[in-house]
Structures are given as structure tokens and as C-alpha cells.
Amino acid sequence: MKVDFKAIEEKWQKRWLEERVFEPDRNAKPKEKKFYITVAFPYLSGHLHVGHARTYTIPDVIARFKRMQGYNVLFPMAWHITGAPIVGIAERIKNRDPKTIHIYRDVYKVPEDILWKFEDPKEIVKYFMKAAKETFIRAGFSVDWTREFHTTSLFPPFSKFVEWQFWTLKDMGLVVKGAHRVRWDPVVGTPLGDHDIMEGEDVQILEYVIIKFILEENGEKIYLPAATLRPETVYGVTNMWLNPNATYVKAKVRRGDREETWIISKEAAYKLSFQDREIEVIEEFKGEKLIGKYVKNPVTGDEVIILPAEFVDPDNATGVVMSVPAHAPFDHIALEDLKKETELLLKFDIDPRVLEDITYISLIELEGYGEFPAVEEAEKLGVKSQRDKEKLEEATKNIYKAEYHKGIFKIEPYKGKPVQEVKELIAKELQEKGIAEIMYEFAEKPVISRFGNQAVIKIIHDQWFIDYGNPEWKGKAREALANMTIYPE
């Protein structure tokens, strides 16, 4: 006999709803057995998927089991609609983004007449809330729908609940004001949380030290801020790298009461304008204009030449790179490659003998290596040229890690100290002297917001934050967790 399971499902789902079997007994006596279960509610930027099925099956099984044990069970459900993702979808549909339209029309099967209403984010919410509730009911989840709600000001009771939470935390001294770096959508003008990112959600924010090398031009002092993650290696700089084909700018850079003239990539000027600096571009030019000129190392006083390097990414930090070939495999190989490009050197009026005369400077003593660890590591991995990018990246990773954890610095006044200690000391000292500053940059590109815009890093002042690091609060949280039952364990 053929069994119509769908009909059986529908029969019982209808009866459960009519008889309100999943609503707890509101007249239960205080001492009766009660059980409350909750689970993170779903975000409604689209239809529910198989991951949701797993997530909500677990609490449903537990809720049903507890009812069978005689408990008065409360299992409510709600919908998460705050944040940029839903608003971003509305913006992209408004702008007729083909990828977004394909997803919602062809994958999610939203009818055409409803799809164009999605220009209003409230319509997206309305459509997917209805669809999600229908899905929960069809799945048979034993939810108490009398307590259904959603986030945002579209449901004032929940908004007031969140406000109450924040005021309570503030009264307890657990909400504090300060400055903080955030991912930022420069077009929409909003900070970006993890779920507000469409591409590059887990990309790390790096803290670059930008060391201000000095270019004297017609009696004017101009700074070329070289970005580095290894400020301690400034003692070993043999030359600078600029991309001859990239666009650089000469700009007035104001920070507080200080004003300086910098040369940085055009991209860097834009990004730095979000990081506590006022940028006024005076001139725009190709990097080739500076190739062959000399700049002064502000720490050692050495004069070093600016050399051409197409590997310099103008969209990474400042677009100005200091070369430390004794301890950076990329710099060593780039110099070796450039020595063979006589025509390129002559194009920039650089005497090829200048490169032959570059002397590597050994800064770090590292067990298992000689004076120039970068050179040895490149040779060990068989790196022949800059085209061996994977091998070069491996060599760089190996050397940086080994030197940071095991290296001993060889240069006074830090001689004999571990590199990881020296790095912090030098970074601090250079900033105190005004020789260096901090710039924040993404470890990888691109980072795209849900609005479809390239994100930047912005420093926000006078911003309220929850003080999650408070040790007393952490202690209470651990104590509370110890008394909770988590499913699954």
C-alpha cells in the first residue's frame, strides 16, 4: 500500500496549530516543572537552508522530549533583520545589480512583481518572514508562535528591550567610550560588522609602522613614509622601492597641530583620510618621476637610492616600500633581478654599478643561518627570480617567523635583545620621536560591504563600546555558564 506521507504531515501540522499544543500552559502553578529553551534566531536575507534545518531540529527534539517528561515547555522563535545585509540587498536591487537579481529571481524564485518591491528593505523582511514561518511550520518545529517577534524599530518592544540592556550595562560601568578602528563603508558612511561584509569577512586588520624617509627637494623637506610590519629592520635598509607605473601624490598631511608634506600612492592618500589625517593633494604624478633619487633614512642617516619595482602594490599601505635584502627574500631577489635589467636602469639614468655596490646589512643573529638569512633561505628553496612567487612567499614566511621568535638583534643600542622585544621598543621610540606613525590596512583585498562598496579602515572617536574585556564581568559570565546546560554539549 502506498503511504502519502505529505498528507500525514499536513494533517498533524494543521491539528497542532488548531489545538495550540506547543503553547505553554499560562495557568501553570509557580512550582510546576518548567523548561525554557532558546536558540539564535535566523537572519532573513533569503530563504532558510539546510544549515537552519540542523540548527532548529536540535532544540525542537529537546523541547519535545521535555514535554514528554511532563515539563511546561516554552520554545519561542523570532527573526533577525538588523544590520546592513538586508539594506544592502535593497540598494543592489535598486541599482539593478545583475548578480543580486539572479539570486533572488532565479535561485530564490521570488515572483517578478514582488522582486521590484525589494527596493524597500521592509518588503524583503515581510516576504522572507512569512516564508520562514511557513518553513518552520512545514518542518514541524514545536514553536510557540504567540511570542513571535523580530528585531529593529519595526518591532518597538524588542528595540526598547535592547535599549534597556544598554542603559543597564552603562549604569554598571560596562559600556565605555573610546576611539576604535573599524571596517567602514565610505559610500554609505557606516561601520561594518562581520555580517555586513559580502567579501573578505575574515580579513585581518594589520598595523603598519610607516617610517618617514626624507627627500630634500629645492630646500623643501618631503617625507616618503615606507610602510612596514618589521620596524626593527629599518637599520638594514639599502634602498627604497616605488612602482614606476603607479600614480603617486604629493600631499599636505595634517594631524593635530602637525603639518608635513608626504609622497604616497594615490590610493594611500584616500585611505589615510579616514585615519585621523586631513589630506590635501598638491600634485599627482607617476612613480617613475622619483626613480633614481636619493632619500635619507631617518634612523641611520644613510642616503639610499629609490629603485623601480613593479611588484610594489600602490593599494597596499602607502605604496612606498623600504628594502632590507639581508632579511627579506623578496627584496634580495628583486635586487638580483634588477641587476640583470641594464636597459631599465639606464632608462632611469641609474648607473648599473650602483646596484653592484649595494652592501647588505646584517641585523639579526639566527641559529642555523649566517649573516644574511633571506639570501640563504631563497637559495635553499631554489628561488630563481620574482616569478617564483610561491617559493618567495614561503621563504618570507619562514624567515619572518624564525627571526621574530628566535632571532637576537645585533645592532646597538638593542644588541643582545630578542627580536620580538626590539620590534616593540623601536616602533614605540620611532613614534615618540615623530619619525614614524601607524597606518591600518587590510591583510588581503578586496573587502566589499553588502552595499557592494570597497571598505576602508576608519578610526571612530567618542564611540560607545561594550567592555567585554572586563575581568569581573568575565568571571560572572563563566560562573553563569557553569550553571547552564548547553545542547549539544
PEMO-V158692 format. One record per residue. NEAR is the number of other C-alpha atoms within 8 Angstrom. Layout:
near=NEAR
near=NEAR
//
This chain:
near=2
near=3
near=4
near=6
near=6
near=6
near=7
near=8
near=9
near=9
near=8
near=8
near=11
near=8
near=8
near=10
near=8
near=6
near=6
near=7
near=7
near=10
near=11
near=9
near=6
near=4
near=4
near=7
near=5
near=4
near=4
near=8
near=7
near=8
near=9
near=7
near=10
near=8
near=6
near=4
near=8
near=9
near=7
near=14
near=11
near=7
near=9
near=11
near=6
near=6
near=7
near=9
near=9
near=8
near=8
near=10
near=9
near=10
near=12
near=11
near=8
near=8
near=13
near=9
near=8
near=11
near=10
near=7
near=6
near=7
near=11
near=12
near=14
near=12
near=12
near=11
near=12
near=11
near=12
near=10
near=12
near=7
near=8
near=11
near=12
near=14
near=10
near=11
near=14
near=13
near=10
near=12
near=13
near=10
near=6
near=8
near=9
near=6
near=6
near=11
near=11
near=9
near=9
near=12
near=12
near=9
near=7
near=9
near=7
near=9
near=7
near=7
near=6
near=8
near=10
near=9
near=9
near=14
near=10
near=8
near=11
near=7
near=10
near=13
near=12
near=8
near=8
near=12
near=10
near=8
near=9
near=11
near=8
near=8
near=9
near=9
near=9
near=10
near=6
near=7
near=10
near=9
near=10
near=13
near=8
near=5
near=8
near=9
near=9
near=11
near=13
near=10
near=7
near=6
near=10
near=8
near=6
near=12
near=11
near=8
near=8
near=8
near=8
near=8
near=8
near=9
near=8
near=8
near=10
near=10
near=7
near=7
near=7
near=11
near=12
near=10
near=8
near=9
near=9
near=8
near=8
near=10
near=11
near=12
near=14
near=10
near=5
near=6
near=7
near=7
near=8
near=13
near=7
near=7
near=10
near=11
near=14
near=11
near=8
near=11
near=9
near=5
near=9
near=7
near=8
near=8
near=9
near=12
near=14
near=13
near=15
near=12
near=12
near=12
near=11
near=9
near=7
near=4
near=5
near=6
near=9
near=12
near=12
near=13
near=14
near=13
near=15
near=11
near=7
near=8
near=11
near=10
near=10
near=11
near=10
near=12
near=14
near=14
near=11
near=13
near=13
near=16
near=15
near=12
near=8
near=9
near=11
near=12
near=15
near=12
near=14
near=13
near=12
near=11
near=9
near=4
near=5
near=6
near=8
near=9
near=11
near=13
near=12
near=15
near=15
near=11
near=9
near=14
near=13
near=9
near=10
near=11
near=10
near=11
near=11
near=8
near=10
near=9
near=12
near=7
near=9
near=8
near=7
near=10
near=8
near=10
near=13
near=11
near=7
near=7
near=13
near=10
near=7
near=9
near=12
near=11
near=14
near=11
near=6
near=6
near=7
near=7
near=8
near=12
near=12
near=14
near=10
near=10
near=10
near=9
near=5
near=11
near=8
near=15
near=9
near=8
near=12
near=16
near=16
near=16
near=12
near=13
near=11
near=16
near=17
near=16
near=13
near=13
near=15
near=10
near=10
near=13
near=13
near=11
near=10
near=9
near=10
near=9
near=10
near=6
near=8
near=9
near=6
near=7
near=12
near=10
near=7
near=9
near=7
near=9
near=8
near=10
near=6
near=8
near=9
near=7
near=6
near=7
near=5
near=10
near=11
near=10
near=11
near=11
near=11
near=12
near=6
near=4
near=9
near=8
near=8
near=12
near=12
near=15
near=12
near=10
near=11
near=13
near=8
near=7
near=8
near=7
near=12
near=7
near=9
near=11
near=5
near=9
near=7
near=6
near=11
near=13
near=8
near=8
near=13
near=12
near=8
near=8
near=13
near=10
near=8
near=10
near=12
near=10
near=9
near=10
near=13
near=13
near=14
near=11
near=8
near=5
near=4
near=9
near=9
near=7
near=9
near=12
near=15
near=8
near=8
near=12
near=11
near=8
near=8
near=10
near=12
near=8
near=8
near=12
near=10
near=7
near=7
near=7
near=10
near=13
near=10
near=8
near=12
near=11
near=11
near=11
near=8
near=8
near=6
near=7
near=14
near=13
near=14
near=12
near=13
near=9
near=10
near=10
near=11
near=10
near=14
near=10
near=11
near=9
near=7
near=7
near=9
near=8
near=8
near=7
near=8
near=7
near=6
near=8
near=6
near=6
near=9
near=10
near=8
near=8
near=8
near=8
near=8
near=8
near=8
near=6
near=6
near=6
near=6
near=5
near=6
near=4
near=4
//
